[in-house]
């Protein structure tokens, strides 16, 4: 399973990422909503863990954009 973590706080990213990797998930992470949209446009993910309070474009707007792109993975 491939997971994208969208979080701007490095400690939180490390904690989540290490736990998922220990369970054999493939994990990518980004710190902005803009970068999330770029990655999802060019890669396939099974799950996106999305922070609401992101700098720039907030998580709710990112979620709406992903749904507008017809991405049906869990967020």
Order of alpha helices (4+ residues) and beta strands (2+ residues): beta-alpha-beta-alpha-beta-alpha
